[in-house]
Amino acid sequence: MGAFIVLEGGEGAGKSTAVAVIRDYLISKGVASEDILETREPGGTEIAEKIRTILKEKNPREQLTSEAELLLMYAARAQLVHRVIIPAVAQGKFVIGDRHDLSTVAYQGAGRGLPMDKIDAVRDIAIGNLKPDLTIVMDIEPEAGMRRARNRGDLDRFEVENIEFFRRIRNCFLNEAARHPDRIKVVDAGQDLEHVKQSITDILESSCICTAG
């Protein structure tokens, strides 16, 4: 059986580390490495990666509107979902996603203030009713997350937003997790690394989708 597992969270939350933890866990349970696929959003296909560049880069000559940002996010996601994720899961592979649709609800919805009915309408066209089998939100205080992001180097177009933007995003992630506790789990990403890894492992252990079957 295959599954679609997604890591979500604000900037500097440690999603990349969490992806590695999930990969190692699946392998420890007998899943072959070639049956594990890692994706990122926006991105993940040749076309989607080109869209990612537009979304991430700071352009002093032309500011991207919130509406254009939303449409580009879903254009990239549609390519990834239909070209990569759905076929891979259908083949019995495990897809580990660094971000997916919940990020749009948080960033373009709560962050930018776009109405959810507009987001829902675009989602319906782009990816239909696809939902991850499991979503893990890496939760961290926005101030701490941005310190980590700044330590990584040059900030992208999202990372230069004000702290209130990231507080709205964090609240949205937590609210969505509270609304859907069966499929959205929260990890305290402010813990030390070993505790973070153990928290992720505990979630995977309790989820029947994370075994080779």
VENUR-V982868 format. One record per pair of residues at least 12 apart in sequence whose ideal C-beta (glycine too) atoms are under 8 Angstrom apart, sorted by the first residue. I is the first residue (numbers start at 1). J is the second residue. D is the distance in Angstrom with one decimal. If there is no record, write none. Layout:
# VENUR-V982868
i=I j=J d=D
i=I j=J d=D
This chain:
# VENUR-V982868
i=1 j=92 d=6.1
i=1 j=209 d=7.6
i=1 j=213 d=4.5
i=2 j=35 d=7.9
i=2 j=88 d=6.8
i=2 j=89 d=4.0
i=2 j=90 d=7.0
i=2 j=91 d=6.7
i=2 j=92 d=4.5
i=2 j=93 d=5.0
i=2 j=94 d=6.0
i=2 j=95 d=7.3
i=3 j=89 d=6.8
i=3 j=94 d=5.3
i=3 j=95 d=7.4
i=3 j=133 d=4.5
i=3 j=134 d=7.1
i=3 j=209 d=4.2
i=3 j=210 d=7.0
i=4 j=85 d=6.1
i=4 j=89 d=5.6
i=4 j=95 d=4.8
i=4 j=97 d=6.7
i=4 j=130 d=7.9
i=4 j=132 d=4.7
i=4 j=133 d=5.3
i=4 j=134 d=8.0
i=5 j=22 d=6.0
i=5 j=94 d=6.8
i=5 j=95 d=7.0
i=5 j=96 d=5.3
i=5 j=97 d=7.0
i=5 j=132 d=6.4
i=5 j=133 d=6.4
i=5 j=134 d=4.9
i=5 j=135 d=7.8
i=5 j=136 d=7.4
i=5 j=209 d=7.4
i=5 j=210 d=7.2
i=6 j=96 d=7.8
i=6 j=97 d=4.3
i=6 j=99 d=7.1
i=6 j=100 d=4.4
i=6 j=102 d=7.2
i=6 j=132 d=4.2
i=6 j=134 d=7.2
i=6 j=135 d=4.7
i=6 j=136 d=7.2
i=7 j=19 d=5.9
i=7 j=22 d=7.7
i=7 j=96 d=7.3
i=7 j=97 d=6.8
i=7 j=98 d=5.6
i=7 j=99 d=7.1
i=7 j=135 d=7.9
i=7 j=136 d=5.5
i=7 j=138 d=6.2
i=8 j=99 d=6.2
i=8 j=100 d=7.2
i=8 j=102 d=4.9
i=8 j=103 d=5.9
i=8 j=106 d=7.5
i=8 j=135 d=5.8
i=8 j=136 d=7.1
i=8 j=137 d=4.8
i=8 j=138 d=7.0
i=8 j=173 d=6.2
i=9 j=137 d=5.5
i=9 j=138 d=3.5
i=9 j=139 d=6.3
i=9 j=140 d=6.8
i=9 j=145 d=7.9
i=9 j=173 d=6.6
i=9 j=189 d=6.5
i=10 j=140 d=6.4
i=10 j=142 d=5.9
i=10 j=145 d=4.9
i=10 j=166 d=5.4
i=10 j=169 d=5.5
i=10 j=170 d=5.4
i=10 j=173 d=7.3
i=11 j=142 d=7.9
i=11 j=145 d=5.0
i=11 j=146 d=6.0
i=11 j=148 d=7.6
i=11 j=149 d=4.4
i=11 j=158 d=7.1
i=11 j=159 d=5.4
i=11 j=166 d=6.7
i=12 j=140 d=6.6
i=12 j=144 d=7.1
i=12 j=145 d=3.5
i=12 j=146 d=6.1
i=12 j=147 d=7.0
i=12 j=148 d=3.2
i=12 j=149 d=4.2
i=12 j=152 d=7.7
i=13 j=138 d=3.8
i=13 j=139 d=7.0
i=13 j=140 d=4.8
i=13 j=145 d=5.6
i=13 j=189 d=4.7
i=14 j=138 d=5.4
i=14 j=140 d=7.5
i=14 j=148 d=7.7
i=14 j=189 d=5.0
i=14 j=196 d=6.6
i=15 j=98 d=5.2
i=15 j=99 d=7.2
i=15 j=138 d=5.6
i=16 j=98 d=6.6
i=17 j=193 d=7.2
i=17 j=196 d=7.3
i=17 j=197 d=8.0
i=18 j=136 d=6.5
i=18 j=138 d=5.8
i=18 j=187 d=7.4
i=18 j=196 d=7.5
i=18 j=200 d=5.7
i=19 j=38 d=5.9
i=19 j=96 d=5.3
i=19 j=98 d=5.7
i=21 j=196 d=7.9
i=21 j=197 d=5.2
i=21 j=200 d=4.8
i=21 j=201 d=6.9
i=22 j=96 d=5.2
i=22 j=200 d=6.8
i=22 j=204 d=6.7
i=22 j=210 d=7.8
i=23 j=36 d=5.6
i=23 j=38 d=7.0
i=23 j=96 d=6.3
i=25 j=200 d=7.7
i=25 j=201 d=6.0
i=25 j=204 d=5.1
i=25 j=210 d=6.7
i=26 j=94 d=5.6
i=26 j=210 d=6.6
i=26 j=212 d=7.8
i=29 j=210 d=6.9
i=29 j=211 d=5.3
i=29 j=212 d=5.5
i=30 j=211 d=7.9
i=30 j=212 d=4.2
i=31 j=94 d=6.0
i=31 j=212 d=4.9
i=35 j=92 d=6.7
i=35 j=93 d=4.9
i=35 j=94 d=6.2
i=36 j=93 d=7.0
i=36 j=94 d=5.0
i=36 j=96 d=6.7
i=37 j=84 d=7.2
i=37 j=88 d=5.1
i=37 j=93 d=5.5
i=37 j=94 d=7.1
i=37 j=95 d=4.9
i=37 j=96 d=7.1
i=38 j=95 d=7.8
i=38 j=96 d=5.1
i=38 j=97 d=7.9
i=38 j=98 d=7.2
i=39 j=80 d=6.1
i=39 j=84 d=6.3
i=39 j=85 d=6.7
i=39 j=95 d=6.1
i=39 j=96 d=7.3
i=39 j=97 d=4.9
i=39 j=98 d=6.9
i=40 j=97 d=7.3
i=40 j=98 d=4.1
i=40 j=99 d=6.6
i=41 j=73 d=7.8
i=41 j=76 d=6.8
i=41 j=77 d=6.2
i=41 j=80 d=6.5
i=41 j=97 d=6.6
i=41 j=98 d=6.9
i=41 j=99 d=4.2
i=41 j=100 d=5.9
i=41 j=103 d=6.8
i=42 j=55 d=5.4
i=42 j=56 d=7.9
i=42 j=72 d=7.4
i=42 j=73 d=5.9
i=42 j=76 d=3.9
i=42 j=77 d=7.1
i=42 j=99 d=8.0
i=43 j=76 d=6.6
i=43 j=80 d=7.4
i=44 j=76 d=7.7
i=44 j=79 d=7.6
i=44 j=80 d=4.1
i=44 j=84 d=5.8
i=45 j=79 d=4.8
i=45 j=80 d=5.7
i=45 j=83 d=5.3
i=45 j=84 d=6.2
i=47 j=76 d=7.6
i=47 j=79 d=5.1
i=48 j=75 d=7.9
i=48 j=76 d=4.0
i=48 j=77 d=7.6
i=48 j=79 d=4.5
i=48 j=80 d=5.2
i=51 j=72 d=5.3
i=51 j=75 d=5.9
i=51 j=76 d=4.1
i=51 j=79 d=7.9
i=52 j=76 d=6.4
i=54 j=72 d=6.2
i=55 j=69 d=6.6
i=55 j=72 d=5.6
i=55 j=73 d=6.9
i=55 j=76 d=7.6
i=55 j=157 d=7.1
i=56 j=156 d=4.4
i=56 j=157 d=5.8
i=56 j=158 d=7.2
i=57 j=156 d=7.1
i=57 j=157 d=6.3
i=58 j=156 d=7.1
i=58 j=157 d=4.9
i=58 j=160 d=7.0
i=59 j=157 d=7.8
i=64 j=157 d=7.5
i=66 j=108 d=6.6
i=66 j=112 d=4.2
i=66 j=113 d=7.4
i=66 j=114 d=5.7
i=67 j=114 d=7.3
i=69 j=108 d=6.3
i=69 j=112 d=7.0
i=70 j=104 d=7.1
i=70 j=108 d=4.8
i=70 j=112 d=7.7
i=70 j=114 d=5.9
i=70 j=118 d=7.4
i=70 j=119 d=6.7
i=70 j=122 d=6.3
i=71 j=122 d=6.6
i=73 j=104 d=5.4
i=73 j=108 d=6.6
i=74 j=104 d=7.3
i=74 j=122 d=5.0
i=74 j=123 d=6.7
i=74 j=125 d=7.6
i=74 j=126 d=4.0
i=74 j=127 d=7.5
i=75 j=126 d=7.3
i=77 j=100 d=7.5
i=77 j=101 d=7.0
i=77 j=104 d=7.7
i=77 j=126 d=5.8
i=77 j=127 d=6.0
i=78 j=126 d=4.1
i=78 j=127 d=6.1
i=81 j=126 d=7.5
i=81 j=127 d=4.7
i=81 j=130 d=6.0
i=82 j=127 d=7.9
i=85 j=97 d=7.4
i=85 j=130 d=7.5
i=86 j=130 d=7.1
i=94 j=210 d=8.0
i=97 j=132 d=6.9
i=100 j=132 d=5.9
i=100 j=135 d=7.4
i=101 j=123 d=6.6
i=101 j=127 d=6.9
i=101 j=130 d=7.8
i=101 j=131 d=7.7
i=102 j=135 d=6.1
i=102 j=137 d=7.7
i=102 j=173 d=7.0
i=102 j=176 d=6.1
i=102 j=184 d=7.4
i=104 j=119 d=6.3
i=104 j=123 d=7.6
i=105 j=119 d=6.6
i=105 j=172 d=6.3
i=105 j=176 d=6.5
i=106 j=169 d=4.5
i=106 j=172 d=4.2
i=106 j=173 d=5.4
i=106 j=176 d=7.6
i=107 j=158 d=7.1
i=107 j=169 d=5.9
i=109 j=172 d=6.7
i=110 j=168 d=4.5
i=110 j=169 d=5.8
i=110 j=171 d=6.8
i=110 j=172 d=3.6
i=111 j=161 d=7.4
i=111 j=165 d=5.2
i=111 j=166 d=7.8
i=111 j=168 d=5.5
i=111 j=169 d=4.9
i=111 j=172 d=7.7
i=131 j=183 d=7.2
i=132 j=183 d=7.2
i=133 j=183 d=7.3
i=133 j=209 d=4.7
i=134 j=183 d=6.2
i=134 j=185 d=7.2
i=134 j=203 d=7.6
i=134 j=207 d=5.5
i=134 j=209 d=6.0
i=134 j=210 d=7.4
i=135 j=183 d=6.2
i=135 j=184 d=4.6
i=135 j=185 d=7.1
i=136 j=184 d=8.0
i=136 j=185 d=5.3
i=136 j=186 d=7.7
i=136 j=187 d=5.9
i=136 j=200 d=6.4
i=136 j=203 d=6.0
i=137 j=173 d=4.8
i=137 j=174 d=7.4
i=137 j=176 d=7.9
i=137 j=177 d=5.4
i=137 j=184 d=6.3
i=137 j=185 d=7.0
i=137 j=186 d=4.8
i=137 j=187 d=7.0
i=138 j=187 d=5.5
i=138 j=189 d=4.1
i=138 j=196 d=7.9
i=139 j=170 d=6.9
i=139 j=173 d=6.8
i=139 j=174 d=6.6
i=139 j=186 d=5.2
i=139 j=187 d=6.6
i=139 j=188 d=6.0
i=139 j=189 d=5.7
i=139 j=190 d=7.7
i=140 j=170 d=7.9
i=140 j=188 d=7.9
i=140 j=189 d=4.3
i=140 j=190 d=5.0
i=141 j=170 d=7.8
i=141 j=190 d=6.3
i=142 j=163 d=5.6
i=142 j=166 d=3.7
i=142 j=167 d=5.4
i=142 j=169 d=7.7
i=142 j=170 d=5.7
i=143 j=163 d=6.6
i=144 j=190 d=5.9
i=145 j=166 d=7.0
i=145 j=189 d=7.9
i=146 j=159 d=7.3
i=146 j=163 d=7.1
i=146 j=166 d=6.8
i=173 j=186 d=7.9
i=174 j=186 d=6.8
i=185 j=203 d=4.8
i=187 j=199 d=4.5
i=187 j=200 d=5.9
i=187 j=203 d=7.1
